[in-house]
Amino acid sequence: MTRTPGRARTLDLDLLFYGSLEIDEPGLCVPHPRLHERGFVLGPLRDVAPDLVHPRLGKTVEELARNVRDPGAVVAFQLGSDAPHAEKANP
């Protein structure tokens, strides 16, 4: 895929997991190769699948989220709230 400067980014879809399947081919790597480094992904994923085990690392999403070193914050939106509140991805 080629990105043209000044134009909107084309769709970028990151496939995090596909069950326990491992794929390593040009253009497709499952599980996502940097999933364990990204708090902004692990925080929300922990909310829906904390016991999901990373097939290569052998750790649960909960364990990965607890140990991520990503300094970014996850912003949670609540219905009926005027402003979102931020929470660290690795509380």
N, CA, C and O atoms as a CHARMM CRD file, in Angstrom:
* protein
*
  364
    1    1 MET  N      0.84000  -1.15600   0.00000 PROA 1      0.00000
    2    1 MET  CA     0.00000   0.00000   0.00000 PROA 1      0.00000
    3    1 MET  C      0.89700   1.23500   0.00000 PROA 1      0.00000
    4    1 MET  O      1.86300   1.30200   0.76000 PROA 1      0.00000
    5    2 THR  N      0.58300   2.20400  -0.84300 PROA 2      0.00000
    6    2 THR  CA     1.35100   3.43100  -0.93800 PROA 2      0.00000
    7    2 THR  C      0.53300   4.58700  -0.38800 PROA 2      0.00000
    8    2 THR  O     -0.63000   4.75900  -0.75300 PROA 2      0.00000
    9    3 ARG  N      1.12900   5.36900   0.47500 PROA 3      0.00000
   10    3 ARG  CA     0.44900   6.52900   1.05100 PROA 3      0.00000
   11    3 ARG  C      0.89200   7.76700   0.29200 PROA 3      0.00000
   12    3 ARG  O      2.08700   7.99100   0.10300 PROA 3      0.00000
   13    4 THR  N     -0.07000   8.57300  -0.14400 PROA 4      0.00000
   14    4 THR  CA     0.20900   9.80300  -0.86300 PROA 4      0.00000
   15    4 THR  C      0.23300  10.96400   0.12700 PROA 4      0.00000
   16    4 THR  O     -0.74200  11.17700   0.84800 PROA 4      0.00000
   17    5 PRO  N      1.33900  11.72000   0.17300 PROA 5      0.00000
   18    5 PRO  CA     1.42100  12.85200   1.10600 PROA 5      0.00000
   19    5 PRO  C      0.26200  13.82500   0.88500 PROA 5      0.00000
   20    5 PRO  O     -0.11300  14.10100  -0.25400 PROA 5      0.00000
   21    6 GLY  N     -0.30700  14.34600   1.98500 PROA 6      0.00000
   22    6 GLY  CA    -1.38000  15.31200   1.90000 PROA 6      0.00000
   23    6 GLY  C     -2.76700  14.70800   1.72700 PROA 6      0.00000
   24    6 GLY  O     -3.75700  15.44000   1.73700 PROA 6      0.00000
   25    7 ARG  N     -2.86200  13.42300   1.57300 PROA 7      0.00000
   26    7 ARG  CA    -4.16000  12.77000   1.42100 PROA 7      0.00000
   27    7 ARG  C     -4.50300  12.01300   2.69200 PROA 7      0.00000
   28    7 ARG  O     -3.61900  11.64600   3.46600 PROA 7      0.00000
   29    8 ALA  N     -5.78000  11.78600   2.89900 PROA 8      0.00000
   30    8 ALA  CA    -6.23900  11.03900   4.06800 PROA 8      0.00000
   31    8 ALA  C     -5.64300   9.64000   4.06500 PROA 8      0.00000
   32    8 ALA  O     -5.42900   9.03800   3.01200 PROA 8      0.00000
   33    9 ARG  N     -5.38600   9.14700   5.23900 PROA 9      0.00000
   34    9 ARG  CA    -4.81800   7.80900   5.38200 PROA 9      0.00000
   35    9 ARG  C     -5.84200   6.76000   4.95600 PROA 9      0.00000
   36    9 ARG  O     -7.02400   6.86500   5.28400 PROA 9      0.00000
   37   10 THR  N     -5.38700   5.76800   4.23700 PROA 10     0.00000
   38   10 THR  CA    -6.26800   4.66900   3.87300 PROA 10     0.00000
   39   10 THR  C     -6.54200   3.82400   5.11100 PROA 10     0.00000
   40   10 THR  O     -5.86400   3.96600   6.12800 PROA 10     0.00000
   41   11 LEU  N     -7.50500   2.97100   5.02400 PROA 11     0.00000
   42   11 LEU  CA    -7.88300   2.13000   6.15700 PROA 11     0.00000
   43   11 LEU  C     -6.69500   1.28800   6.61400 PROA 11     0.00000
   44   11 LEU  O     -6.04000   0.62500   5.80900 PROA 11     0.00000
   45   12 ASP  N     -6.43200   1.32600   7.90100 PROA 12     0.00000
   46   12 ASP  CA    -5.35700   0.54500   8.50000 PROA 12     0.00000
   47   12 ASP  C     -5.99600  -0.35400   9.55100 PROA 12     0.00000
   48   12 ASP  O     -6.45900   0.12500  10.58600 PROA 12     0.00000
   49   13 LEU  N     -6.02200  -1.63400   9.29000 PROA 13     0.00000
   50   13 LEU  CA    -6.67200  -2.58300  10.18300 PROA 13     0.00000
   51   13 LEU  C     -5.60400  -3.44500  10.84300 PROA 13     0.00000
   52   13 LEU  O     -4.85400  -4.15000  10.16600 PROA 13     0.00000
   53   14 ASP  N     -5.54200  -3.38100  12.17100 PROA 14     0.00000
   54   14 ASP  CA    -4.59000  -4.20200  12.91700 PROA 14     0.00000
   55   14 ASP  C     -5.32900  -5.40600  13.48100 PROA 14     0.00000
   56   14 ASP  O     -6.22400  -5.25200  14.31200 PROA 14     0.00000
   57   15 LEU  N     -4.97100  -6.57800  13.04600 PROA 15     0.00000
   58   15 LEU  CA    -5.55900  -7.81300  13.54300 PROA 15     0.00000
   59   15 LEU  C     -4.72400  -8.24000  14.74200 PROA 15     0.00000
   60   15 LEU  O     -3.57300  -8.65100  14.59500 PROA 15     0.00000
   61   16 LEU  N     -5.31400  -8.13800  15.93200 PROA 16     0.00000
   62   16 LEU  CA    -4.57200  -8.40700  17.15800 PROA 16     0.00000
   63   16 LEU  C     -4.36700  -9.89400  17.37800 PROA 16     0.00000
   64   16 LEU  O     -3.23700 -10.35400  17.53800 PROA 16     0.00000
   65   17 PHE  N     -5.45500 -10.64500  17.38700 PROA 17     0.00000
   66   17 PHE  CA    -5.43200 -12.09600  17.58500 PROA 17     0.00000
   67   17 PHE  C     -6.40100 -12.74100  16.61500 PROA 17     0.00000
   68   17 PHE  O     -7.33600 -12.09600  16.13900 PROA 17     0.00000
   69   18 TYR  N     -6.18400 -13.98300  16.32800 PROA 18     0.00000
   70   18 TYR  CA    -7.15900 -14.81300  15.62500 PROA 18     0.00000
   71   18 TYR  C     -7.13800 -16.16000  16.34300 PROA 18     0.00000
   72   18 TYR  O     -6.51900 -17.12400  15.89200 PROA 18     0.00000
   73   19 GLY  N     -7.84000 -16.18800  17.48200 PROA 19     0.00000
   74   19 GLY  CA    -7.77400 -17.37100  18.34100 PROA 19     0.00000
   75   19 GLY  C     -6.34500 -17.56000  18.80500 PROA 19     0.00000
   76   19 GLY  O     -5.70300 -16.60800  19.24900 PROA 19     0.00000
   77   20 SER  N     -5.84500 -18.76900  18.70700 PROA 20     0.00000
   78   20 SER  CA    -4.45000 -19.03500  19.07000 PROA 20     0.00000
   79   20 SER  C     -3.56900 -19.21200  17.83400 PROA 20     0.00000
   80   20 SER  O     -2.43400 -19.68000  17.92400 PROA 20     0.00000
   81   21 LEU  N     -4.11100 -18.83200  16.69100 PROA 21     0.00000
   82   21 LEU  CA    -3.38500 -18.96600  15.42600 PROA 21     0.00000
   83   21 LEU  C     -2.19800 -18.01700  15.37000 PROA 21     0.00000
   84   21 LEU  O     -2.27400 -16.88000  15.83500 PROA 21     0.00000
   85   22 GLU  N     -1.10400 -18.49500  14.79600 PROA 22     0.00000
   86   22 GLU  CA     0.07900 -17.66900  14.57500 PROA 22     0.00000
   87   22 GLU  C      0.34800 -17.62500  13.08000 PROA 22     0.00000
   88   22 GLU  O      0.47900 -18.66600  12.43600 PROA 22     0.00000
   89   23 ILE  N      0.43000 -16.41700  12.52700 PROA 23     0.00000
   90   23 ILE  CA     0.69100 -16.22800  11.09800 PROA 23     0.00000
   91   23 ILE  C      1.84600 -15.24900  10.97000 PROA 23     0.00000
   92   23 ILE  O      1.85100 -14.20400  11.62100 PROA 23     0.00000
   93   24 ASP  N      2.81400 -15.57600  10.14500 PROA 24     0.00000
   94   24 ASP  CA     3.93300 -14.67800   9.88400 PROA 24     0.00000
   95   24 ASP  C      4.23000 -14.72400   8.39100 PROA 24     0.00000
   96   24 ASP  O      5.05700 -15.50500   7.92200 PROA 24     0.00000
   97   25 GLU  N      3.53100 -13.86500   7.66500 PROA 25     0.00000
   98   25 GLU  CA     3.67500 -13.78400   6.21300 PROA 25     0.00000
   99   25 GLU  C      3.84400 -12.32400   5.83000 PROA 25     0.00000
  100   25 GLU  O      3.48200 -11.44000   6.60600 PROA 25     0.00000
  101   26 PRO  N      4.38600 -12.05500   4.64700 PROA 26     0.00000
  102   26 PRO  CA     4.49000 -10.65200   4.22000 PROA 26     0.00000
  103   26 PRO  C      3.11300  -9.98400   4.24100 PROA 26     0.00000
  104   26 PRO  O      2.17500 -10.47000   3.61000 PROA 26     0.00000
  105   27 GLY  N      2.99800  -8.88600   4.95700 PROA 27     0.00000
  106   27 GLY  CA     1.75400  -8.14500   5.02500 PROA 27     0.00000
  107   27 GLY  C      0.77800  -8.61900   6.08500 PROA 27     0.00000
  108   27 GLY  O     -0.25400  -7.98100   6.29400 PROA 27     0.00000
  109   28 LEU  N      1.07600  -9.72700   6.76400 PROA 28     0.00000
  110   28 LEU  CA     0.16800 -10.22000   7.80100 PROA 28     0.00000
  111   28 LEU  C      0.95200 -10.95800   8.88400 PROA 28     0.00000
  112   28 LEU  O      1.61000 -11.96600   8.62700 PROA 28     0.00000
  113   29 CYS  N      0.86200 -10.42800  10.09300 PROA 29     0.00000
  114   29 CYS  CA     1.50200 -11.05900  11.24100 PROA 29     0.00000
  115   29 CYS  C      0.47600 -11.09900  12.37100 PROA 29     0.00000
  116   29 CYS  O      0.01800 -10.05800  12.84100 PROA 29     0.00000
  117   30 VAL  N      0.12300 -12.30200  12.79800 PROA 30     0.00000
  118   30 VAL  CA    -0.86300 -12.51700  13.86300 PROA 30     0.00000
  119   30 VAL  C     -0.24800 -13.46200  14.88000 PROA 30     0.00000
  120   30 VAL  O      0.26600 -14.51100  14.49100 PROA 30     0.00000
  121   31 PRO  N     -0.27800 -13.13900  16.16000 PROA 31     0.00000
  122   31 PRO  CA    -0.80100 -11.92200  16.76000 PROA 31     0.00000
  123   31 PRO  C      0.02100 -10.70500  16.34700 PROA 31     0.00000
  124   31 PRO  O      1.14600 -10.83000  15.86300 PROA 31     0.00000
  125   32 HSD  N     -0.56100  -9.53200  16.54500 PROA 32     0.00000
  126   32 HSD  CA     0.12200  -8.29500  16.16700 PROA 32     0.00000
  127   32 HSD  C      1.49200  -8.26700  16.84000 PROA 32     0.00000
  128   32 HSD  O      1.59400  -8.51100  18.04200 PROA 32     0.00000
  129   33 PRO  N      2.55400  -7.96900  16.07000 PROA 33     0.00000
  130   33 PRO  CA     3.91700  -8.08400  16.60900 PROA 33     0.00000
  131   33 PRO  C      4.26700  -7.12700  17.74700 PROA 33     0.00000
  132   33 PRO  O      5.19600  -7.40700  18.50500 PROA 33     0.00000
  133   34 ARG  N      3.55900  -6.01400  17.89100 PROA 34     0.00000
  134   34 ARG  CA     3.87600  -5.06900  18.97400 PROA 34     0.00000
  135   34 ARG  C      2.71900  -4.89100  19.94500 PROA 34     0.00000
  136   34 ARG  O      2.68500  -3.92300  20.70500 PROA 34     0.00000
  137   35 LEU  N      1.78900  -5.80700  19.92200 PROA 35     0.00000
  138   35 LEU  CA     0.63200  -5.76500  20.81000 PROA 35     0.00000
  139   35 LEU  C      1.04800  -5.61700  22.26900 PROA 35     0.00000
  140   35 LEU  O      0.46000  -4.82000  23.00100 PROA 35     0.00000
  141   36 HSD  N      2.03500  -6.36000  22.69300 PROA 36     0.00000
  142   36 HSD  CA     2.46700  -6.36700  24.09500 PROA 36     0.00000
  143   36 HSD  C      3.12700  -5.06400  24.53900 PROA 36     0.00000
  144   36 HSD  O      3.36800  -4.87100  25.73100 PROA 36     0.00000
  145   37 GLU  N      3.42100  -4.16400  23.59400 PROA 37     0.00000
  146   37 GLU  CA     4.06600  -2.89000  23.90000 PROA 37     0.00000
  147   37 GLU  C      3.08000  -1.73100  23.95500 PROA 37     0.00000
  148   37 GLU  O      3.47000  -0.61200  24.29000 PROA 37     0.00000
  149   38 ARG  N      1.82300  -1.96800  23.63700 PROA 38     0.00000
  150   38 ARG  CA     0.87400  -0.88500  23.42400 PROA 38     0.00000
  151   38 ARG  C     -0.23800  -0.84700  24.46400 PROA 38     0.00000
  152   38 ARG  O     -1.21600  -1.59000  24.38900 PROA 38     0.00000
  153   39 GLY  N     -0.05700   0.04100  25.43300 PROA 39     0.00000
  154   39 GLY  CA    -1.05100   0.19800  26.48200 PROA 39     0.00000
  155   39 GLY  C     -2.39600   0.64100  25.96300 PROA 39     0.00000
  156   39 GLY  O     -3.42700   0.25100  26.51000 PROA 39     0.00000
  157   40 PHE  N     -2.40800   1.45900  24.90500 PROA 40     0.00000
  158   40 PHE  CA    -3.67000   1.94600  24.36200 PROA 40     0.00000
  159   40 PHE  C     -4.48600   0.82400  23.73200 PROA 40     0.00000
  160   40 PHE  O     -5.68700   0.98100  23.50800 PROA 40     0.00000
  161   41 VAL  N     -3.85100  -0.29700  23.44500 PROA 41     0.00000
  162   41 VAL  CA    -4.55500  -1.48000  22.93200 PROA 41     0.00000
  163   41 VAL  C     -4.87000  -2.43400  24.08200 PROA 41     0.00000
  164   41 VAL  O     -5.98100  -2.95700  24.17400 PROA 41     0.00000
  165   42 LEU  N     -3.89900  -2.65400  24.94900 PROA 42     0.00000
  166   42 LEU  CA    -4.06700  -3.62500  26.02700 PROA 42     0.00000
  167   42 LEU  C     -5.08500  -3.20100  27.07600 PROA 42     0.00000
  168   42 LEU  O     -5.77900  -4.05200  27.63100 PROA 42     0.00000
  169   43 GLY  N     -5.19200  -1.90300  27.36200 PROA 43     0.00000
  170   43 GLY  CA    -6.16000  -1.44100  28.34600 PROA 43     0.00000
  171   43 GLY  C     -7.58600  -1.84200  27.98000 PROA 43     0.00000
  172   43 GLY  O     -8.24300  -2.52400  28.76600 PROA 43     0.00000
  173   44 PRO  N     -8.08000  -1.44200  26.81700 PROA 44     0.00000
  174   44 PRO  CA    -9.43200  -1.83800  26.41500 PROA 44     0.00000
  175   44 PRO  C     -9.57900  -3.34400  26.19700 PROA 44     0.00000
  176   44 PRO  O    -10.62200  -3.91700  26.51200 PROA 44     0.00000
  177   45 LEU  N     -8.53600  -3.98700  25.65900 PROA 45     0.00000
  178   45 LEU  CA    -8.60000  -5.43500  25.43800 PROA 45     0.00000
  179   45 LEU  C     -8.72000  -6.17300  26.76800 PROA 45     0.00000
  180   45 LEU  O     -9.40700  -7.19000  26.85900 PROA 45     0.00000
  181   46 ARG  N     -8.05600  -5.66400  27.78900 PROA 46     0.00000
  182   46 ARG  CA    -8.15400  -6.25700  29.12100 PROA 46     0.00000
  183   46 ARG  C     -9.59500  -6.19800  29.64200 PROA 46     0.00000
  184   46 ARG  O    -10.03400  -7.09900  30.35700 PROA 46     0.00000
  185   47 ASP  N    -10.32100  -5.14700  29.28500 PROA 47     0.00000
  186   47 ASP  CA   -11.71700  -5.01500  29.71900 PROA 47     0.00000
  187   47 ASP  C    -12.62300  -6.10300  29.13400 PROA 47     0.00000
  188   47 ASP  O    -13.58800  -6.51600  29.77600 PROA 47     0.00000
  189   48 VAL  N    -12.31800  -6.56200  27.93200 PROA 48     0.00000
  190   48 VAL  CA   -13.19400  -7.54800  27.27600 PROA 48     0.00000
  191   48 VAL  C    -12.64000  -8.97000  27.28200 PROA 48     0.00000
  192   48 VAL  O    -13.40700  -9.92700  27.18300 PROA 48     0.00000
  193   49 ALA  N    -11.32400  -9.12300  27.39600 PROA 49     0.00000
  194   49 ALA  CA   -10.74300 -10.47100  27.33200 PROA 49     0.00000
  195   49 ALA  C     -9.48000 -10.58100  28.18700 PROA 49     0.00000
  196   49 ALA  O     -8.40500 -10.84900  27.65000 PROA 49     0.00000
  197   50 PRO  N     -9.58300 -10.38100  29.50100 PROA 50     0.00000
  198   50 PRO  CA    -8.38700 -10.39300  30.34500 PROA 50     0.00000
  199   50 PRO  C     -7.66900 -11.73600  30.39600 PROA 50     0.00000
  200   50 PRO  O     -6.46200 -11.77900  30.63300 PROA 50     0.00000
  201   51 ASP  N     -8.38900 -12.82900  30.17700 PROA 51     0.00000
  202   51 ASP  CA    -7.79000 -14.16600  30.27200 PROA 51     0.00000
  203   51 ASP  C     -7.29600 -14.71600  28.93500 PROA 51     0.00000
  204   51 ASP  O     -6.79600 -15.84000  28.87800 PROA 51     0.00000
  205   52 LEU  N     -7.42800 -13.94800  27.87300 PROA 52     0.00000
  206   52 LEU  CA    -6.94200 -14.37200  26.56700 PROA 52     0.00000
  207   52 LEU  C     -5.42600 -14.50500  26.62700 PROA 52     0.00000
  208   52 LEU  O     -4.74400 -13.59200  27.09200 PROA 52     0.00000
  209   53 VAL  N     -4.89700 -15.62100  26.16500 PROA 53     0.00000
  210   53 VAL  CA    -3.45800 -15.88300  26.24300 PROA 53     0.00000
  211   53 VAL  C     -2.78600 -15.57900  24.91300 PROA 53     0.00000
  212   53 VAL  O     -3.22200 -16.04400  23.86100 PROA 53     0.00000
  213   54 HSD  N     -1.72600 -14.79800  24.97600 PROA 54     0.00000
  214   54 HSD  CA    -0.91800 -14.48800  23.78800 PROA 54     0.00000
  215   54 HSD  C     -0.19700 -15.77700  23.39500 PROA 54     0.00000
  216   54 HSD  O      0.57900 -16.30400  24.19200 PROA 54     0.00000
  217   55 PRO  N     -0.43300 -16.30100  22.18300 PROA 55     0.00000
  218   55 PRO  CA     0.12100 -17.60700  21.80800 PROA 55     0.00000
  219   55 PRO  C      1.64600 -17.66200  21.74500 PROA 55     0.00000
  220   55 PRO  O      2.22000 -18.73200  21.94700 PROA 55     0.00000
  221   56 ARG  N      2.30600 -16.56700  21.47600 PROA 56     0.00000
  222   56 ARG  CA     3.77200 -16.57600  21.40600 PROA 56     0.00000
  223   56 ARG  C      4.41700 -16.29800  22.75800 PROA 56     0.00000
  224   56 ARG  O      5.44600 -16.88200  23.09600 PROA 56     0.00000
  225   57 LEU  N      3.81000 -15.40700  23.52300 PROA 57     0.00000
  226   57 LEU  CA     4.41100 -14.99900  24.79400 PROA 57     0.00000
  227   57 LEU  C      3.93800 -15.82900  25.97400 PROA 57     0.00000
  228   57 LEU  O      4.58100 -15.83700  27.02400 PROA 57     0.00000
  229   58 GLY  N      2.81700 -16.52900  25.81400 PROA 58     0.00000
  230   58 GLY  CA     2.30400 -17.38100  26.88000 PROA 58     0.00000
  231   58 GLY  C      1.78500 -16.61900  28.08600 PROA 58     0.00000
  232   58 GLY  O      1.68400 -17.18400  29.17500 PROA 58     0.00000
  233   59 LYS  N      1.45400 -15.34600  27.91100 PROA 59     0.00000
  234   59 LYS  CA     0.93200 -14.52500  29.00400 PROA 59     0.00000
  235   59 LYS  C     -0.47300 -14.06100  28.65600 PROA 59     0.00000
  236   59 LYS  O     -0.81800 -13.90400  27.48500 PROA 59     0.00000
  237   60 THR  N     -1.28300 -13.84200  29.69600 PROA 60     0.00000
  238   60 THR  CA    -2.63900 -13.35700  29.46100 PROA 60     0.00000
  239   60 THR  C     -2.60100 -11.86100  29.13500 PROA 60     0.00000
  240   60 THR  O     -1.61100 -11.17500  29.39300 PROA 60     0.00000
  241   61 VAL  N     -3.69300 -11.38400  28.56800 PROA 61     0.00000
  242   61 VAL  CA    -3.82000  -9.95700  28.28900 PROA 61     0.00000
  243   61 VAL  C     -3.69800  -9.16400  29.58900 PROA 61     0.00000
  244   61 VAL  O     -3.09500  -8.09100  29.61000 PROA 61     0.00000
  245   62 GLU  N     -4.26800  -9.69100  30.67000 PROA 62     0.00000
  246   62 GLU  CA    -4.15100  -9.03600  31.98100 PROA 62     0.00000
  247   62 GLU  C     -2.68400  -8.87200  32.37900 PROA 62     0.00000
  248   62 GLU  O     -2.28100  -7.79300  32.81400 PROA 62     0.00000
  249   63 GLU  N     -1.88900  -9.92100  32.23700 PROA 63     0.00000
  250   63 GLU  CA    -0.46600  -9.85600  32.58100 PROA 63     0.00000
  251   63 GLU  C      0.27600  -8.86700  31.69100 PROA 63     0.00000
  252   63 GLU  O      1.09900  -8.08800  32.17200 PROA 63     0.00000
  253   64 LEU  N     -0.01400  -8.89800  30.40700 PROA 64     0.00000
  254   64 LEU  CA     0.64400  -7.98800  29.47600 PROA 64     0.00000
  255   64 LEU  C      0.29100  -6.53800  29.79700 PROA 64     0.00000
  256   64 LEU  O      1.16000  -5.66600  29.77900 PROA 64     0.00000
  257   65 ALA  N     -0.99500  -6.27800  30.09200 PROA 65     0.00000
  258   65 ALA  CA    -1.43400  -4.91700  30.41400 PROA 65     0.00000
  259   65 ALA  C     -0.77100  -4.41000  31.69000 PROA 65     0.00000
  260   65 ALA  O     -0.40500  -3.23800  31.77800 PROA 65     0.00000
  261   66 ARG  N     -0.61900  -5.27600  32.66500 PROA 66     0.00000
  262   66 ARG  CA     0.01500  -4.87800  33.92600 PROA 66     0.00000
  263   66 ARG  C      1.48200  -4.50800  33.74700 PROA 66     0.00000
  264   66 ARG  O      2.01400  -3.68700  34.49400 PROA 66     0.00000
  265   67 ASN  N      2.13100  -5.11000  32.76300 PROA 67     0.00000
  266   67 ASN  CA     3.57100  -4.92900  32.59300 PROA 67     0.00000
  267   67 ASN  C      3.96700  -4.03900  31.42600 PROA 67     0.00000
  268   67 ASN  O      5.15700  -3.85900  31.16700 PROA 67     0.00000
  269   68 VAL  N      2.99500  -3.47900  30.71900 PROA 68     0.00000
  270   68 VAL  CA     3.33000  -2.65900  29.55100 PROA 68     0.00000
  271   68 VAL  C      4.05100  -1.39000  29.98500 PROA 68     0.00000
  272   68 VAL  O      3.73000  -0.81500  31.02500 PROA 68     0.00000
  273   69 ARG  N      5.01100  -0.96000  29.20100 PROA 69     0.00000
  274   69 ARG  CA     5.79400   0.21800  29.54300 PROA 69     0.00000
  275   69 ARG  C      5.39600   1.42700  28.69700 PROA 69     0.00000
  276   69 ARG  O      6.07600   2.45200  28.71500 PROA 69     0.00000
  277   70 ASP  N      4.30900   1.30600  27.96600 PROA 70     0.00000
  278   70 ASP  CA     3.79300   2.38100  27.12400 PROA 70     0.00000
  279   70 ASP  C      3.30400   3.52100  28.01600 PROA 70     0.00000
  280   70 ASP  O      2.40400   3.30600  28.82700 PROA 70     0.00000
  281   71 PRO  N      3.86300   4.72200  27.89400 PROA 71     0.00000
  282   71 PRO  CA     3.45400   5.81600  28.77200 PROA 71     0.00000
  283   71 PRO  C      2.11700   6.45200  28.39300 PROA 71     0.00000
  284   71 PRO  O      1.61800   7.30500  29.12700 PROA 71     0.00000
  285   72 GLY  N      1.53100   6.05600  27.27100 PROA 72     0.00000
  286   72 GLY  CA     0.28000   6.65900  26.82400 PROA 72     0.00000
  287   72 GLY  C     -0.88300   6.32500  27.74100 PROA 72     0.00000
  288   72 GLY  O     -0.89400   5.28600  28.40000 PROA 72     0.00000
  289   73 ALA  N     -1.84400   7.20400  27.77300 PROA 73     0.00000
  290   73 ALA  CA    -3.03200   6.99200  28.59300 PROA 73     0.00000
  291   73 ALA  C     -4.19000   6.52900  27.71300 PROA 73     0.00000
  292   73 ALA  O     -4.27200   6.87400  26.53400 PROA 73     0.00000
  293   74 VAL  N     -5.06300   5.75500  28.30100 PROA 74     0.00000
  294   74 VAL  CA    -6.28700   5.34100  27.63900 PROA 74     0.00000
  295   74 VAL  C     -7.37500   6.28900  28.11200 PROA 74     0.00000
  296   74 VAL  O     -7.52300   6.51500  29.31300 PROA 74     0.00000
  297   75 VAL  N     -8.13500   6.84400  27.17900 PROA 75     0.00000
  298   75 VAL  CA    -9.20600   7.75900  27.53800 PROA 75     0.00000
  299   75 VAL  C    -10.52900   7.01300  27.44000 PROA 75     0.00000
  300   75 VAL  O    -10.90700   6.53700  26.37000 PROA 75     0.00000
  301   76 ALA  N    -11.22500   6.91600  28.56300 PROA 76     0.00000
  302   76 ALA  CA   -12.50400   6.21500  28.61000 PROA 76     0.00000
  303   76 ALA  C    -13.63500   7.23100  28.54100 PROA 76     0.00000
  304   76 ALA  O    -13.62700   8.22200  29.27200 PROA 76     0.00000
  305   77 PHE  N    -14.60000   6.99300  27.67200 PROA 77     0.00000
  306   77 PHE  CA   -15.76000   7.86900  27.54700 PROA 77     0.00000
  307   77 PHE  C    -16.94000   7.21700  28.23100 PROA 77     0.00000
  308   77 PHE  O    -17.16400   6.01400  28.09800 PROA 77     0.00000
  309   78 GLN  N    -17.69000   8.01500  28.96100 PROA 78     0.00000
  310   78 GLN  CA   -18.87800   7.50600  29.64600 PROA 78     0.00000
  311   78 GLN  C    -20.09500   8.24300  29.11600 PROA 78     0.00000
  312   78 GLN  O    -20.07500   9.46600  28.98000 PROA 78     0.00000
  313   79 LEU  N    -21.14200   7.51200  28.82100 PROA 79     0.00000
  314   79 LEU  CA   -22.37700   8.13800  28.37400 PROA 79     0.00000
  315   79 LEU  C    -22.91800   9.02900  29.48000 PROA 79     0.00000
  316   79 LEU  O    -22.88400   8.66000  30.65400 PROA 79     0.00000
  317   80 GLY  N    -23.41000  10.18800  29.11000 PROA 80     0.00000
  318   80 GLY  CA   -23.97800  11.10200  30.08500 PROA 80     0.00000
  319   80 GLY  C    -22.95000  11.96100  30.79200 PROA 80     0.00000
  320   80 GLY  O    -23.29700  12.74800  31.67400 PROA 80     0.00000
  321   81 SER  N    -21.71200  11.82200  30.42400 PROA 81     0.00000
  322   81 SER  CA   -20.63900  12.60000  31.04500 PROA 81     0.00000
  323   81 SER  C    -20.24500  13.73000  30.10800 PROA 81     0.00000
  324   81 SER  O    -20.20900  13.54900  28.89100 PROA 81     0.00000
  325   82 ASP  N    -19.94800  14.89900  30.67400 PROA 82     0.00000
  326   82 ASP  CA   -19.53000  16.03300  29.85200 PROA 82     0.00000
  327   82 ASP  C    -18.11400  15.87600  29.32600 PROA 82     0.00000
  328   82 ASP  O    -17.80000  16.33300  28.22700 PROA 82     0.00000
  329   83 ALA  N    -17.27600  15.24000  30.09500 PROA 83     0.00000
  330   83 ALA  CA   -15.88000  15.10700  29.69300 PROA 83     0.00000
  331   83 ALA  C    -15.38100  13.70500  29.99800 PROA 83     0.00000
  332   83 ALA  O    -15.75700  13.10500  31.00500 PROA 83     0.00000
  333   84 PRO  N    -14.52400  13.18400  29.11200 PROA 84     0.00000
  334   84 PRO  CA   -13.94500  11.87000  29.37900 PROA 84     0.00000
  335   84 PRO  C    -12.95400  11.94600  30.52500 PROA 84     0.00000
  336   84 PRO  O    -12.39600  13.00400  30.81700 PROA 84     0.00000
  337   85 HSD  N    -12.74500  10.81200  31.16700 PROA 85     0.00000
  338   85 HSD  CA   -11.69000  10.76100  32.17300 PROA 85     0.00000
  339   85 HSD  C    -10.58100   9.86700  31.64500 PROA 85     0.00000
  340   85 HSD  O    -10.83700   8.88700  30.94500 PROA 85     0.00000
  341   86 ALA  N     -9.36400  10.20700  31.98300 PROA 86     0.00000
  342   86 ALA  CA    -8.21700   9.43500  31.50700 PROA 86     0.00000
  343   86 ALA  C     -7.78900   8.46600  32.59800 PROA 86     0.00000
  344   86 ALA  O     -7.80700   8.78700  33.78600 PROA 86     0.00000
  345   87 GLU  N     -7.41100   7.28900  32.16800 PROA 87     0.00000
  346   87 GLU  CA    -6.85500   6.32200  33.10400 PROA 87     0.00000
  347   87 GLU  C     -5.62100   5.71800  32.46200 PROA 87     0.00000
  348   87 GLU  O     -5.59200   5.50400  31.25000 PROA 87     0.00000
  349   88 LYS  N     -4.63000   5.44800  33.23900 PROA 88     0.00000
  350   88 LYS  CA    -3.42200   4.83600  32.70500 PROA 88     0.00000
  351   88 LYS  C     -3.73500   3.43800  32.23200 PROA 88     0.00000
  352   88 LYS  O     -4.54100   2.72900  32.83500 PROA 88     0.00000
  353   89 ALA  N     -3.09400   3.04800  31.15100 PROA 89     0.00000
  354   89 ALA  CA    -3.31400   1.72900  30.59200 PROA 89     0.00000
  355   89 ALA  C     -2.75400   0.65100  31.49900 PROA 89     0.00000
  356   89 ALA  O     -3.16800  -0.50500  31.41700 PROA 89     0.00000
  357   90 ASN  N     -1.82200   1.01200  32.36000 PROA 90     0.00000
  358   90 ASN  CA    -1.22900   0.02900  33.26500 PROA 90     0.00000
  359   90 ASN  C     -1.37200   0.48400  34.70900 PROA 90     0.00000
  360   90 ASN  O     -0.38900   0.86300  35.34700 PROA 90     0.00000
  361   91 PRO  N     -2.62200   0.44400  35.23400 PROA 91     0.00000
  362   91 PRO  CA    -2.84900   0.92000  36.60000 PROA 91     0.00000
  363   91 PRO  C     -2.14700   0.08100  37.63400 PROA 91     0.00000
  364   91 PRO  O     -2.24700   0.36200  38.82800 PROA 91     0.00000
